[in-house]
Each structure stands twice: as structure tokens, then as C-alpha cells.
Amino acid sequence: MRSTTALVSLVLSVTCFPSPASVADEASTIEEKYLTMQPIGHVRKPEDRTLIVLDEKYQPGLLGLKDFSHIYVFWWFDRNDTPEKRQVLQVHPRGNPENPLTGVFATRSPMRPNLIALTLCKVASVTDNVVEVEEIDAFDGTPVLDIKPFLPGHDSASDARVPDWFEKASERRRLRREEE
């Protein structure tokens, strides 16, 4: 299965600071570099399926992935990419004005300076250059930047905490699900 979507190239500005060892060197300067990132594939949603379709050249990178139950999919909020939305630094989480105004780095908001998204997905199958997952909160055609396996024990924090607004929102979602 081959992507028919136009190639998306992402250019990110990266500021590189001198290493601590070279700080004493008077010639050390801060320089601006640009990083070009190419998607490795795209999300596809034919009928009732959710697929991560990689460009065929990346198929060898899937070796061993079928042995994992879950993966992290890094993708680009391409339908949210406007200069205005990249300037937004504070939002009401989940678009709910009942939640307090919060910095985007303390939320999962699609409005942010770099539109990188992350979703934990359950793997249904891996065939050739296609990873079928149970679901993903991305649209059909969304560029996929990377895939990494979920590693229980490494990808968890025993002492994690969250703000009150998140606890309240989680409780509201739980109650809505019970009513359904």
C-alpha cells in the first residue's frame, strides 16, 4: 500500500548551545540550525480499520515490532498548522473553559509551537510496511514522524501526579461512560 499524499517536509529551527567543555573557549557561539524532518508514513483509516502505512523504504525498521502489544506513534498536527495557532501558548485544556488557563506545555493541546503529537496505540497486526492499530486520535492522511515501542516498567512513573483540573475532567469522563 503506497501513500498518495503529497510529501510533507517539516523544517524546524533548532538553537545549538556550546557544550560545557567549550564554554571557556571565546570562539564558542550560539548558532541557529535548521532540521528537516520527513514523515515516515501516514495514518490511513479505510472502513473500520486504523493503519499506520510506512513508506516502503522504512519496512525493515518494523522487524520485531509485532512482538509488542503497544506502540507510541509520533505524528504531526498538520490540520492545525497555521502561524496564528503556533503562537498560542495558553489554552483551556480539552477546550473546556471550566478548566483553568494552562500553558500548552502542561497540556496535550494541538495548539503549540511545534505540532508534534504522541498517541499510545494498541497493535493489532504488523504486515509488510503496515501497522494496524486499534485506534489513533489522528485524521486519515496525517503524517507519521516516528514509532517507538511501549516498554512497561520504563514508560511509567510510580510517583506521577496531575493537576486537579485533570482529575475532575477524568471523573466527568468516567461518569459519562457509565451513563452510556
N, C-alpha and C positions, 0 to 999 in steps of 0.2 A: 504494500500500500504506500503510495507516494504522495507527499504533500503538494497540493496545487496552489497553496497560498504563496503570495509574493514573499521573497526573502526579507526578513526584518533584521536590520543591523542596529544594535544599540551602542551608542557611544557615551561613555561615562567619563567625567573628569575626575582624576584622582590626584590628590596632592601628596607628594612624597617628601617626607621629612628626613633629614640626615640621620644616620644611625648614631646611637650614643657614643660609639667609639670615635666617630669623626666630628663630633660637635666642637671639639677643641680646634679643629682644622679651620682656619679662617676662610678657606676657599669653599667650605660647605654652604650650600644654599638650599632653599626650598624651591622645588621645581614643580610645575604643573605638567602632568602627563595625561594622555587620553587612552582609554581602554576600549577596545571594540569587542563586543560580545555578540556572538551569533547564536540564535536558538539551535538546540539540538533536535528539535521536533516540534510538534503541535498537538494540542488536545483535539480529539475528534469525538463527536457524540452521535454516531449513527443509530437510529431507532432507540432501543432501550439499553445501549451499551455506552461505556466510557472508556476511551482508548487514549493512550499516550503513544503517538506514532512518531518514532525517531527517524531522522534521515538515515538511509541505509548505511552510510559510512560509519555510523555510531553503533550498529548492531553488535559488533564484537564486545562493546562495553557492557552489554547486558548479560554476559556469561556469568552464571552463578546467582543472578537476581531472583530467579524462580524459587530459590531456597528460602527467601524472606517472605514473611506474611504481609509486611507493611513497608512502604517507602515514603520518603519526603519528596515531593515534586516542587521544584522552584520554577515559578512562571512569571511572566510579565503582565502587569495590568494594562494591556495595550489599549483597551477601550476607555481607559481613564487618563490617557496621556495627552494632557494639554498644559501649556505653560502656567495657566492660572491654577490648575489643580496641583501642580508640583510646588506651588508657593504656599499652599495651605499647610500650616504647622500645628494647628489645634483643631480638634473636632469633638463632637459629642459621640462617644463610642456607639457603634452599631447604628448611627444616625438617629439615636433616640435622645431628644432634648431633656429627658428625665435623668440621663447620665451626665455627670459633670464634664465641663470643658476640659479636655485632656490633650497633652502633646501627642502627635502622631507616633512617636517612637514608643509610647506606652499603650498603643492600640494596634489592632490588626487592620486599620483603615486602609482602603485603596488610595487615599489621598496622601501622598508623601513625596519627598524629593526624588527618590529612586523607587520606581514602581515594581519592586521585587516582591512577589508573593510566595508563600510557603503553605503547602497543604500536606497533611499526613493522610495517605491513601492506603486502603487495603488492596493487596494484589489479588486479582482473580486468576490471571494467567500471564505467561510471557511466551510469545511465539514470534520467531524471527525478529523484526525490528519494532514489534508492537507489544506494549504492556497494557493489559486490560486491568482496570481498577474498578472498585465498586462505585465510587463517585468522586468528584472533584468540584470545588466551587469556582471553576473557571468556565468560560464560554467555549463553544466549538470554535476552533481556529486559533485559540490562544497560544502564543509562543511559549515553549517549554525551554528553560535555561539549563536545568540540571536535574538529576535524580540521585538520591542517596538512600541507602537502606536505613530503616529504623532499627536501632540496636537497644533492646530492653536492657536496663541497667546503666547504659551510657547516656541514653536520651531521656532521662528523667531526673527529677530533683526531689529528694525526700523532704526537704525543708522549704518547698515552694510556697509562696504566698501571693495573693492577688488583692486588689483594692475592693472596698465594699461595693462599689457600683457593679463590679463583675459578679460578685456573689449574688446580689439582688437580681441581676439580669439572668443568671443561671437558674435561680429559683423560679422566676417568671416563666422561663422556657420549660422547665420541668413540669410546672403546673399546667401549662398549655398542652403539653404532650399527654398528661394524664386525662385531660378533658376530652381529647380526641378519641 
